[in-house]
Amino acid sequence: MLASLKSDKILTMVRNDVDEGVDEIKLLQSVIHELQRLYDNVATSFAGLRSRALALLGGEIAVASFLFGTDYSFKNLNVIDDLVFLFAGILLLLIALILLLMILQPTAWNCPPDTKDTNNLKERFDNSELLFLRYIKSEYEEAIEDIVRVTNLRSSLLTWALRSLSIGILILLVLKYL
């Protein structure tokens, strides 16, 4: 009787461990799904950021063509102050151009899961779904951290480019038409 109590206790412990493993697998699947959604949202934000930068770059080229095109007439620039403002406006346009080009440069980041790790799943993860899901979760967390860092940096560059572009255009328009 004592032996059957011990075996029942052991079976209960094993069942509890299996149930906890199943619960953890379900939880990890849900977490990975949410991490995938977050990764996709941040990647979409990054693509939108690049589109805005490209639109601003096109606008900057159009405004520069308008200001310095065939009717290049900054004729009333006699005072040294006017020349300083002209060069400041041109410098701000160049800064905006450089910042926008920095935003548009290609970026490399990892996209989970890494294909080299998914080739030999049985060997790499000892045929354990739990180990594989833990690995995928950690890969997504690392990838999201990278893409958020890059997106935040490029977003701040876009803000500074927009400020520089706006102030530079305003200065040059005032000099040209006043």
JOGI-V399442 format. One record per pair of residues at least 24 apart in sequence whose ideal C-beta (glycine too) atoms are under 6 Angstrom apart, sorted by sequence separation. I is the first residue (numbers start at 1). J is the second residue. D is the distance in whole Angstrom. If there is no record, write none. Layout:
i->I j->J d->D
i->I j->J d->D
//
This chain:
i->113 j->139 d->6
i->112 j->139 d->4
i->112 j->140 d->5
i->112 j->143 d->5
i->110 j->143 d->5
i->109 j->146 d->5
i->109 j->147 d->5
i->57 j->100 d->5
i->107 j->150 d->6
i->56 j->100 d->6
i->53 j->100 d->5
i->53 j->103 d->4
i->53 j->104 d->6
i->103 j->154 d->5
i->103 j->157 d->5
i->102 j->157 d->6
i->103 j->158 d->6
i->99 j->157 d->5
i->99 j->160 d->6
i->100 j->161 d->5
i->99 j->161 d->4
i->96 j->161 d->5
i->96 j->164 d->4
i->95 j->164 d->5
i->96 j->165 d->4
i->92 j->164 d->5
i->92 j->167 d->5
i->93 j->168 d->4
i->92 j->168 d->3
i->89 j->168 d->5
i->89 j->171 d->4
i->89 j->172 d->4
i->85 j->171 d->6
i->86 j->175 d->6
i->85 j->175 d->6
i->74 j->175 d->6
i->25 j->129 d->6
i->32 j->136 d->5
i->25 j->130 d->6
i->28 j->133 d->4
i->32 j->137 d->6
i->35 j->140 d->4
i->39 j->144 d->5
i->42 j->147 d->5
i->46 j->151 d->5
i->49 j->154 d->6
i->53 j->158 d->6
i->60 j->165 d->6
i->67 j->172 d->5
i->31 j->137 d->6
i->38 j->144 d->6
i->42 j->148 d->6
i->45 j->151 d->6
i->63 j->169 d->5
i->21 j->130 d->6
i->28 j->137 d->6
i->42 j->151 d->6
//
